[in-house]
Amino acid sequence: MALTGAVRVTDATDPTASPAPPRGTRRGDGRAASAFLLPGAIGFVAFTAFPIVASLVMSFFDWPVLGDPSFVGFQNFVELFTTDPVFKTALLNTAVFVLLYVPINIVVSMGLAVWISPRIIGRRYYRVLFFVPAVTPMVGNAVVFGLLYTPRGLIDSTFQTLFGVSAPNFLGSSSWALPAVVLMSVWQGFGYNLLVFSAALDAVPPSLTEAAAIDGAGPVRQFFSVVLPLMSPSLFFATVLTLISSFQVFVQPYILTGGGPGNSTTTLVMYLYQSGFQNFRLGFASAIAWVLFVIIMALTAIQFLGQKKWVHYDQ
């Protein structure tokens, strides 16, 4: 008798033959599977589960880098929401960054994906060109944008040549610094979503848009009534990931402005870094991390609950 998957042949007429193992399993499979899973499990426990639990514990302590920690209960959280003005500024800056970055990123990446979706000449090269910023080092991109934004830089020189006036001091003005950080972040991050949307557009059956055209729908109506609903799973995926990553923005303001001028570009993750590794308040930094974690989890849960109203999985 031959067993599918077990790859073992047993003579049913031989009374001395050992009983065959259950179909689909083989002796030693469990140990082999455990051996393959063990490195990943160790990495998850060491680098994900343990830091999460440790940060939760540390958030209830006054935990200096050097010295003995002391239990303070919810005092770190109380300080964040009552007496710490920098946290409120960082929370507001992060919210403004998310509200600007996520829609602009989605619109730019969607618009470019729609533009290159027809079989235009050089389509594959446009995809590579637009994706290049996403794979280049963010620190290097931030340094380049810092040179562009600086007075007497390329942008300032262009303004003086075309309009006869100087460009705003993007990184030295509390009004322009955060939009400048958003612009650099969009340039860095739109390539990934562009590939997601481009692949989704390629999966739309042409017969559906052709049928809509026969019924009299123009290109705009075809896009919003036929194409966009079919792309809704990809749009939902991109929106969730972009929202999560935007709440964790750190490198761009850290390199471009250092959180200034004043605290006008200080974000939550940047304030977490300053509290933990510059002011050496590890417990206070852990409390900031958990506040950020709760915000991201709550907004992600809302997105998943709301997807039933606009995401269409049956094509």
N, C-alpha and C positions, 0 to 999 in steps of 0.2 A: 504494500500500500504506500503510495507516495503522498507526502504531506506538503501542501502548498505553503511556502515560506519557511518551513522547518528544514526542507531539503534533506530528508532522511527517509530511507527505504527500509520497510519492515516486512518480512515474510509473514503473512497472516496464518499460514499453515504450520509455522515453526513454534511449538509450544514453549521452547526455551527462550524465545525472543523476549526482550524487555518491553514493557508497555510503552507505547509512543507518548511523548509529551502532548499537552493540549495544542490544538491547532493554532498557529500564529505565534507560538512562544517556543523558546528553546532554552534549555538549561544554560545558565550563564549570561542570558540576555540582560537580566536585571543588574548584574554586577558590571557588565560592560557599559550599560546605559548610565549607571551611577558614576563610573570612571570618567565618562565623557562630560557628565554634568557637573562633576566636582569642581573643576577649575572655575567655571562660571559662577557656581554657588559660592565658592570662597571669595571671589571678587565682589559679588553682590553684597555679601555680609560685611566684608572688610571696608569696601569703598562706598556703599550706599546705605545699608540698613544700620550699621553701627554709627556712622556719622549723624544720621537722622536722629537716632535715639539719644546720642551723646549731646547733640545741639539742643534737643528738648530739655534734657536734664540741666545743661549749662545755663539755659535761659532763666532758670529759677535761682541762680547763684550770682553773687558778685565775684567774678572769676578773673583775677588779674593773671597776666602771663607769668609773672614771678610773684610768689607768695601763695598763701593758703586761701582757697575759696571759702566763701561764707554764704549760707543759705539766706535768701532775701524774699522768697516766695514770688509773688506777682509784682514786686517793686519795679523791676525793669520794664514791664509792660505799662505799669501806671505812669512811670516817668516818660515813656514814649508819648503817651496820649495826653499828658497833662502839663508837664513842665519843660519838655524839650522842643524848642522852636525849630531846630534844624530838621527833626524828623518830619514835622508837618510840611516844611518847605520841600524836603526830598520826596515826600508822598505826592505833593501837588505837582512837582516837576515830572515825576514818573507818570502820573496820570495824563499830563499834557503831552508828554512824549508819546504815550500809547495812543492817545486820541488823534495825534497828527500822523504818527508813523504808520499805523496799521492801515487806515484807509488809503493813504498815498501809496504805500507799497502795493496794496491789492489793485488799485486802479492802474498804476504804472505797469505792473507786470501783466495784468489782464489786457491792457491796451496794446502793449507790444506783442503779446502772444496772438491776439486777434490780427494784428498787422502782418505778422509773418506766417499766419496759418495758411493762406493760399499758397499754391505752389509757385512762389516767386523765385526769381533767380537769386542764388546765394543764400537760400533759407537756412541751410545748415550752418553756414558761416556766421549768420546773424545770431543763431542760438549760442554758438561758442563765444562770440564777442560779448553778448549780454551776460553770459554766465561767468566770464573771467573775473569780475569784481568779487563774486561770491567765494572764489577759491583762492584769492590773493590774501596775504596776511592783513588782518584788520588794523594792526598797529601801523604797518606801512601805509595803508590807505589813509589812516588818520593823520599821519605826519604829512603826507602829500596835501591833503585838504587844509591842514594847518598853514602850509605855505601859500595855498591859493587864497585863503581867507585873510591873511595878514595884510596890514596896510602896505601899499606899494607892491602887493602881490599881483598875480595875473588878473584877478577879478577887479581889483582897484584900478589897475592900469587900463583895463578895458573900459571901465566906467569913465575914466578921465578922457580917454580917446573918443568915445562915442558921444558922451553927454556933457563933457567938460566939468564934471563934478566928481568928487571922490565917492567911492562906495562906502556903505556903512561899515563901521568897525565891528565886523561880525563877532569876533571872539572877545572883544573888549567891552561890548555893550550887553547889559543884562536883558535888553529887549530882543537882541538878535542872536545871542549865543545859543539858546535852546533850539530855535528854528535851524540854525546852522548845523547843529549836531543831528537834527532830524534829517536834513538834506543829505548829509554825508552817510547816515545810516541807510537811507533809502537806496542810495547809489550802491552801497555795499551789499544790500540784502535782496534786491528785487529779482535777481537772476534765478534763484532757486524756485520761487513761485512762478516765474515765467516758464520754466521747464514743466512744472506741474500742469499749468493751464494749457500749454502747448500740446502736451500729451493728451489732455482731456478733449481739446478741440479736434485732434486727429481721430479720436474715437467716436465722434458724432457721425452717424450715418448720413451720407450726402442725400440719400433718398428722402429723408425727412425735410430738409431745407428745400429740396426741389419740389416736394409736395406743397410746402407752405408757399413757395413762389407761384406755383400754379393757381393756388387759391387767392392770389393777389397780395400776399404779404411782402412788404419791402425788406431791404436788408436789415434795417433797425428792428422791425417787428419780428423778423426771423430770429435775430439774435436774442431778443429778450423773451420771446414766446417759445422758442424751440431750443436754441443752443444753450442759453444760460440755465434753464431747468435741468438739462442733461449734464451740465457741468457742475451742478450744485454739490455733489459729493466732494469733488476736487476743491471747490471753493470753500466748503466747510473745513476740509483738512488744512488748507493753506491758512485760513483765518485762525483756527485754533493754535497752530504752531507759531504763527507770526505774533499772535497776542502773548503767548507764553514767553517767547524770546524777547519781545519788546519790554516786558516787565523786568527782564534781567539785564537790561542795558548797563554796561559798565565801561568797556574799553574806549568807546567813542568819546564820552565826556571826560574820561580820565586823561586821555592823550591830548585832546583838543583844548580843553579849558581847565582841567584839574578841579572841576566842580564850580569854577567861578564864571564871571566876576561875582564876588560875594558867594552866595550859595545858589545862584540862579540856574546852574546846570547840575547840581548835586542830585543824583538819583538814589533810590533805596539801596541798591547793591553797592553803590559807591559809598554811601554813608555807613553801610555795614562794614565795608573794608576799612574805612577810616576809624570806626569805633573799635574794631577788633585788632587791627594790625598797625595802627598809628597811635591810638589812644590806649591800646592794650586792655580793653574792656570786653573780654570774650563773652561773658554772660549777656551783656547788653547787646552785643552784635548778634548773638544767637536769638535774642528776643526779636530783633529786626527781621532776621531770616524767617522766623515763624510767622510773623505778621505778613510778610511777603508771600509765604507759602499758602497761608489761608486765603489771601486775596486771589491768588492765581487759581487755587482749587475751586473757590466759589464761582469765579467768572467762567472757568472751564465747565463746571457743572451746569451753569445756566446755559452755556452754548449747547451742551449735549441735550439738555431738556428742550431747548427751543428748536433743535434741528428737525423735529418731526413736522414742523409747520412749513419748512421751505426746502428741505433736502429730499431729493427724489432718487431712491436707489434702484427702482425698477425701470429699466430702459426697454 
